[in-house]
Amino acid sequence: MNLTSSEARRMKAAMAEMFDRGAATYDRVGVEFFGPMGRELVRRADLRPGQRVVDVGCGRGAVLLPAAAAVGPTGRAIGIDLAPRMVELTRAEARAAGLTQVQVEVADAEAPPLPETAWDAVLAGLVLFLLPAPLEALRAYRRLLRPGGRVGFTTFAAHDLRFTDALRVLAQHLPDGERQSPTAAQEGLFATPESTAALLETAGYRRVTVEEATFRSQFRDVEHWMTWAWSHGARALLERIPTERLPAALADASRVLTRVGGDLVLTTTVRFAFGVRAAQ
Ligand SMILES: C[S@@+](CC[C@H](N)C(=O)[O-])C[C@H]1O[C@@H](n2cnc3c(N)ncnc32)[C@H](O)[C@@H]1O
C-alpha cells in the first residue's frame, strides 16, 4: 500500500485515537492474550541486567514491563506509543511498581525520537503491521541499535478460525457499502515467515530468525469475548456497527463462537522475528 504522507498521518492518528478509546481496558479484561505473547518476546530477546531497551507501540506494557524486569534497575526501558492514554496508564503502572528504569512517552513508532547507536534491543509487540511504513520503521530501529544490538518483533501468523469467522459475521452488520476494513495497514508484508525475514534483511539486519509459537486464550463466555474484542484492535470494526444492530451482531458472533461447544478457548499463532545490526 503506497500512501501519501498526509494519508499516512491521518491513518496513524485514527489508529492512535481508536487505541486511546480502548486503553483503559486494553489487556485488562481477564484474558491471557497480549501478556503471554509479550513475555515470550522478552524471553526470546535474552535481555541482560543493565541493558538499554526500547519498546515501540508499548500499549499497556505487555512487552515493556517484562523487559524492564529483565534489564533491572541498572538498565533502561523506554516505551513509546502514539495513544496518550496508553502512555499515561502504563507510566502510572510502572511508577506504582517502583520500576525506576522505565520511561514511557508519546511518540511515533515510525520515527522514535531517541539517540542513535545507543540501544541493546528494540522490541515491537504486535504493532509493526499497523504502521503505514514498516520497512522505514525497521530501518530507523537499526539506526537506534548499537552494533551487535537486536531488533525483535511479533506479528500474528494465524488466528483461530472461530475468531476470524466471528469478525466476518460482525462485519455483515456494517452499514451498506462498508467493508470489514483491516486495522492493519501493511499486513501483507508479514504474510509469511519468508516475507517477514525478507523485510528484516531489506532493512539491513543480519542473522535473521523467524519462529512461531501458539497461545491459548480462555473466555468465560461470549459476553467476555465481546468485552475483550472491544478492548483491542477489533474495536475498529465494532465502533462502526450501528448501535441498534449490535445485539443482532453479537447473537451472530455468539453462534459462530459456540459452534464447537465446551469452553470458549481460542488459539493464536504468533511469529517471533529477530535480526541483528551487524558490527560495522
Ligand atoms: C496491538 S497494540 C500492541 C501493544 C503492546 N505492544 C502489546 O503487545 O500488548 C498496538 C499498539 O501500538 C500503538 N500504535 C499504533 N500505531 C502507532 C504508531 N504509529 N506509533 C506508536 N504507537 C502506535 C497503539 O496505540 C497500541 O497501543
Ligand as a Chemical Component Dictionary entry (heavy atoms), coordinates in Angstrom:
data_LIG
# 
_chem_comp.id                   LIG 
_chem_comp.type                 NON-POLYMER 
_chem_comp.pdbx_formal_charge   0 
_chem_comp.three_letter_code    LIG 
# 
loop_
_chem_comp_atom.comp_id 
_chem_comp_atom.atom_id 
_chem_comp_atom.alt_atom_id 
_chem_comp_atom.type_symbol 
_chem_comp_atom.charge 
_chem_comp_atom.model_Cartn_x 
_chem_comp_atom.model_Cartn_y 
_chem_comp_atom.model_Cartn_z 
_chem_comp_atom.pdbx_ordinal 
LIG C1  C1  C 0  -1.930 -4.228 19.247 1  
LIG S1  S1  S 1  -1.326 -2.998 20.331 2  
LIG C2  C2  C 0  0.150  -3.770 20.999 3  
LIG C3  C3  C 0  0.540  -3.175 22.323 4  
LIG C4  C4  C 0  1.661  -3.916 23.059 5  
LIG N1  N1  N 0  2.907  -3.866 22.316 6  
LIG C5  C5  C 0  1.254  -5.348 23.324 7  
LIG O1  O1  O 0  1.961  -6.254 22.876 8  
LIG O2  O2  O -1 0.224  -5.546 24.012 9  
LIG C6  C6  C 0  -0.660 -1.768 19.255 10 
LIG C7  C7  C 0  -0.197 -0.525 19.998 11 
LIG O3  O3  O 0  0.538  0.260  19.074 12 
LIG C8  C8  C 0  0.166  1.611  19.224 13 
LIG N2  N2  N 0  0.422  2.280  17.941 14 
LIG C9  C9  C 0  -0.247 2.157  16.774 15 
LIG N3  N3  N 0  0.329  2.915  15.822 16 
LIG C10 C10 C 0  1.390  3.530  16.419 17 
LIG C11 C11 C 0  2.387  4.437  15.962 18 
LIG N4  N4  N 0  2.428  4.895  14.709 19 
LIG N5  N5  N 0  3.325  4.851  16.843 20 
LIG C12 C12 C 0  3.317  4.421  18.134 21 
LIG N6  N6  N 0  2.396  3.568  18.620 22 
LIG C13 C13 C 0  1.448  3.119  17.761 23 
LIG C14 C14 C 0  -1.285 1.571  19.641 24 
LIG O4  O4  O 0  -1.670 2.766  20.290 25 
LIG C15 C15 C 0  -1.298 0.346  20.549 26 
LIG O5  O5  O 0  -1.007 0.704  21.870 27 
# 
loop_
_chem_comp_bond.comp_id 
_chem_comp_bond.atom_id_1 
_chem_comp_bond.atom_id_2 
_chem_comp_bond.value_order 
_chem_comp_bond.pdbx_ordinal 
LIG C1  S1  SING 1  
LIG S1  C2  SING 2  
LIG S1  C6  SING 3  
LIG C2  C3  SING 4  
LIG C3  C4  SING 5  
LIG C4  N1  SING 6  
LIG C4  C5  SING 7  
LIG C5  O1  DOUB 8  
LIG C5  O2  SING 9  
LIG C6  C7  SING 10 
LIG C7  O3  SING 11 
LIG C7  C15 SING 12 
LIG O3  C8  SING 13 
LIG C8  N2  SING 14 
LIG C8  C14 SING 15 
LIG N2  C9  SING 16 
LIG N2  C13 SING 17 
LIG C9  N3  DOUB 18 
LIG N3  C10 SING 19 
LIG C10 C11 SING 20 
LIG C10 C13 DOUB 21 
LIG C11 N4  SING 22 
LIG C11 N5  DOUB 23 
LIG N5  C12 SING 24 
LIG C12 N6  DOUB 25 
LIG N6  C13 SING 26 
LIG C14 O4  SING 27 
LIG C14 C15 SING 28 
LIG C15 O5  SING 29 
# 
